[in-house]
């Protein structure tokens, strides 16, 4: 049995939550390894819809769920999300949920800085969720962060807290924000610590033991490869590495543990916030995709930009993240389109290229080269077997495989967890 790493292979919002939930039935442990509560995973189980942003998706099934050291951790959001999901009837306890003692903390001062920067950026706005994710990662790299383990030793954090506040108060002064109230922040940390500490463990030991026992581990990524801080559409990216390799660093396991890499790919393309989007359709087709796909951000509620499938970007994401197979989601949203379009390349200054350039000026100039594809009038919604799909829908899936040079392992045909066509089981591949 292989471990499986699930990542988004576009700009996020590909439907990772459902796929992780579906796979977690076959897994023994589910691990979040990067990002924070800027992620948004929606799980539809019967008549219940669970909206998760920090908790691993395995928690809904009761699978042991681990928040790894690569995640930036907002303790107040954690407390509230645990209470909200538990209030929906999900059993959550330290027996099935663990938080790494090495996670950097997201504090109120990080949210303040995130918002102040966005407000001051004008046309240069990145489109962050304003939840403090980026500033928290900056403090981690700057070696001034407070971490989850500090919640158990608040009497000892004075020097580190002073180092943190020296940095932030200088920034706050530049933005015209009052200095951080040190005593008030300490009081907040003392207040929140009891809600977090029962879940805190050196989770690398849990994962070490799981590996020794040959238990199946499912690594759950957040966002998508095109938002990776190195490989995405910089600077309109998230503040962490989203590629599959981060599963090793962000969990405390070696690279050999990553296993089969499953890239989640939507049957069309969406993006939230600012940044380049070559196949965006700011027209009736884009509106139809958005309405039929219910394209609003799980975390922010922002309307997603919609466009045709971009095989160039997906092929690039697959290459840099070592994707072995795709899970194609939201195929049913394309039902009833008379004609579909797939981007097969770009025209840049008169030359055809097969990759997305790194520089923003060139990104702005690329023109998508489309291949038109006949649609289908039959419904794919709820299909659970290849035989249930219209012939033209199967041809569409096969063409995506050809253009991305990657096989499809799963096809999702609705938000319901069981409306999934299994082509090959990642845990057995």
Buried (B, 14 or more C-beta within 10 A) or exposed (E): BBBBBBBBBBBBBBBBBBBBBBBBEBBBBBBBBBBBBBBBBBBBBEEEEBBBBBBBBBBBBEBBBBBBBBBBBBBBBBBBBBEBBEEEEBEBEEEBBBBBBBBBBBBBBBBBBBBBBBEEEEEEBBBBBBBBBBBBBBBBEEEBBBBBBBBEEBEEBEEBBEBBBEBBBEBBEEEEBEEBEBEEBBEBBEEBBEBBBEBBBBBBEBBBEBBEEEBBBBBBBBBBBBBBBEBBBBEBBBBBBBBBBBBBBBBBBEEEBBBBBBBBBBBBBBBBBBBBBBBBBEEEBBEBBBEBBEBBBBBBEEEBBBBBBBBBBBBBBBBBBBBBBBBBBBBBBBBEBEEBBBBBBBEBEEEEBEBBBEEBEBBEEBBBBBBEBEBBEBBBBEBBEEEBBBEBBBBBBEBBBEBBEBBBBBBBBBBBBEBBBBBBBBBEB
